[in-house]
Amino acid sequence: MKKLVSLDRIIVHGGRSHADEIIAVALAEASTCDGQIIPVFRRDPTAEELDDNRTLVLDVGGKLDDWAMNFDHHQFDRAHEPECAFSLLASEIEAYSQLTAFFPWFDTWRDIDSKGPFFWAKHRGIDWETVSGLLSPVDDLVRDWWEEASGDVPVDEDLLVRLQKQGLKILEAAAKFEEFAQKADALDMPKEVEGIKVFDFRDFSARESQAYGGAYAKAKGVKGGVIVSQDDRGPGYSFFRREDDPKVDFSQCAGKPYTGFAHAGGFILKTVDRNVSVGGIISDAKKA
């Protein structure tokens, strides 16, 4: 990931706010060379600002020009691959692949902003009206605060400080995921045990496995399977059935000498210690 050039200001569109420019600003504030908070104005850019590479223009202006620091997507035609303000900026700071691999929201909100919610939902075979019921009213707190700014009245610096912290958190998590993935790749995962894909993360900490294991398995394009990791609550290992894989039922391991806990639902097993055979446990849990 790289830092942005020194900036004097950031320009985004006015009116109703959207997730893409707010996320883009969070990433931009987290990627500045000196760590200073860059003022954000919600208005159309001037011609001079569009040509000034110390002015970052996001989601407005009708231009994509990385030298001049212009990152708009509205000039693309309908057939263009989905892009939005934060995805274009993510490419600029060389974080696109890490972000899209680790954060499920990245592709979702990029596509929704670029193609519209109904197009996005139809493309995935779901109903937008159903999905929209999951949207949180808490999001309005940020948007209302953001929309207090207009014209030459900048976005409240207190909000920008919080967005910078969030941007730093996002970029740090993406970088750690990339490091995790490289280590996991070196261990040649997943392994196949009894015809079941097994992601064996016992060499990683429990926190690392919980934070990045699922995303790594998804990035590998593997459906189902099992994740094995250190137990975060006890001295043994934790076995987790991914995506309710129909080939695995850990409730079948209840009562075994190695079992500390076997969920009745069959998706979690915790061992009493680490003196266990992964292959043996997978064999016991495999459904006939």
N, C-alpha and C positions, 0 to 999 in steps of 0.2 A: 504494500500500500504506500502511496506517496502523499506528500503534503501539497496543498494548493499554494499558489503564489501569494504574496502579500496582497491583501484586499482592503479597500477603503469602505466599500458598502456592498450590500446584496439587495437586488431588486426582484420582487415577485409580484404577481398580479394582485389587484384589489378585488373587491366583491367577496362572494362566498369562497371560503377557503376549502382546500382539499388536502387529503393525506399526502399527496406526492410532493407538493412544495414544502410542507412542514417537515417531512422526513428529509428532504433534500437539504433544507437549512440546517437540520440537526447534524447531518453528515458534514456539511460545509464548515460549520462552527467547530466541529471536532477535528477538522483536517487543516486548519490554518497553521501557517509556519510558526507564529509566535504564541499561539494559544489565546490571543486576545479575542474578545467578543466583537464581532463585526456587526455594525448597525444594519437593520433590515427595514426596507421601505416597501409598502404595498401600493404600487402604482405602475403605470407603463414606463418603460425606460426611454430616455431621450436618445437621439441619434449618437450623441457624444458618448453616452454611457455604453451603448452597444459596441462602440469601437474601443472602449477603454478596458484593458485587461486587468485593471485593478477594481473593476466593477463586475461582480458575479451576477449574471441575469439568469433567473430560474423560472421555467414554466411560462414564459411570456417573451415577446420580442420577435418570434417567428424565425429564429436562427439557431443553428447548431454550429458553433465555431469554438473549438477548445482553446485556440490562441487568444481570442477576444473574451473568453470566459462566458460564452452564451450557450445555455442548455435548455432549449425549447424543443418540443416534439409536435406541436400543433400544425406545423407545416408539412408533416409527412402525409403521404396519401393513404387511403384506406387499406391498401394491401400491404403496407409496411409492417414489419415485425413490431410487436407491442413494445413501446418505450414510454417512459414518463420522466419527469424531472429528476427523481432520485435515482432511477436506473442509469440515466445518462451521466449523472455526476459520479455514480459508483464506478462507471467505466473510466472516468477521468482520474479518479484516485486509485485505480487499479484494485478495486475491491469487489467487482461485480461477481466473479465466480465464487468467491468465499461467501458473499451475502446470499446469493441465490441458492447455494448448496445448503446453508445452515438455517436460514430463516424462511419458513413456509409463507409468511406474509409477503415476502419480496415479490415473488411471481404473481401472487394473487392481486395485490394492490397495484402493481405495474399494469397488469392486464385490465383490471377494472377501470383504471384511469385512462388507459389508452383506447380501449375498445368499448367501454361501457359495461355496467353491471349485468344487463340482460344478455348481452353477447357472451360475456364471461361465463355466466351460469349455464347458458345453453350449450356452450362448448364443452362444459364438464358434465353435462347431463343431469343438472340439478335445477331446482326452481329458485329464482332469486328472492321471491317473496318469502320463502321459507328461510333462506340464508339471512335475509335482512333482519329477521327477528333476533339474530345473535349479536347485532351491533349494539355497542354499549352506549348509554346516555352519558357516561363519564367523558367520552371523547368530546362532547360539546363544551366541556370546561376549557379545554385547550383551544378549541376553535373560537369560542366567544372571546377569550383573552386575546388571541391572535388578531381577531377582527376589530378589536378596539383601535388598531392602527390603520391609518389611511393617509394617502398623499404624502406630505412631508412630515407627518407624525410617525415616528418609527415604532416598530414592535417593541413592547416593554422589554428592557434589558433583563429583568428578572426572569422572564419567560425564556429568553435566549440563553441565559446561563443554564437553565434546566434542560433546554434542548441540547446544548453542548454536552452536558453530562450524559444524556441519553445517547447522543451520537457516539461519544467515546465508549460507552458500554456496548453498543452495537458493534463497533469496529474491533474492540478488544475481543468480544466473543467470537467474531468471525475469524480473527487471526488465530485464536486458540483452537478453534475447530480445524483450521487448516493444518496446524501443527499436530493435532490429534490424528487427523486423517493420514498424514504422512507416516506417522509411527505405526498406525494400524495397517497401512499398505505394506510396510516393511515386514509385517508379521504374516502377510499373505492371507488376509481374511476376505471372505468367510471360509471356514473349513466345512467340509461335508462329513457329517457323522450320522450313520444309520439313515442316509438319504435326506437328512435335514441340514439346512444351512445354519451354522453356528458361528456367531461372532464372539470370540473368546477375548474379553477385555480384562482378564485377571491381572495382567501386568500394569494396568492403569489404576488410578485411584477410583474409589467409588464415585466421588463427585465428578470426575472427568467422564466416566462411563455414563452416568445419569445425564450429564449435560450434552454430550456429543455422540453417544453410542447410537441412539435412534436415528439421528440425522445422517450419521455415517452409513448405516445400513440402507437408508432410503437413497442416499447418493449413489450407492452401489447398484441400485435398481433391483434389490432383492425383496421378494414378497415373503412375508412370514418368517419362519426360522426362530432361532433362540439367541438371546443375548445373555452371556455369562459375565459376571463382574464380581468384584469384592462386595460384600454385604456392608451397607452403610450403618447398620444397627447392631451387628453381631460379629463374631469371629470367623464366620464361614463365608460361603459364596452365595450369590443370588442368581437364580435362573429365571429369565423372563420370556414368556411366549409372545412373539411379535404378531400383531394383527390377527390375533386369535387363530393362529395356524392350526388347521383341523388335524394335523398329523401329531400334535403334541398335547398331552394332558398331564400336568404335574400332580394332579390329585391322585394319580396312580402310584405316586411315590410316598404317600402318607403311610406312616408306620415303619418305613425303612430306617435302618440304623443311622444313616447319614442325614436324615430329615429333621430339621428343627421346626420348619413350618411349611405346609403345603396348602395353598389356598384351595378351598372347595371348588372355586371356579376353574381351577386348573391352569391358571396363567402365571402363577408365581410359586417358586420353591426357594427356601432358604436352608442351607446346610448347617449342621452343628459346628463344623470345623472345616479346615481346608484340606484335610486328608481324604480326598474324594477323587473319583474317576469321572471326568466329564462324559466320556463315552458311555460309561456304565449307567449314569443317571439319564442320559438321553435315551438309552435303550429301554430303561424302565418306564420312561414317560411316553415313549412312542406308542401311538394308538395302532391297534391291529387293523 
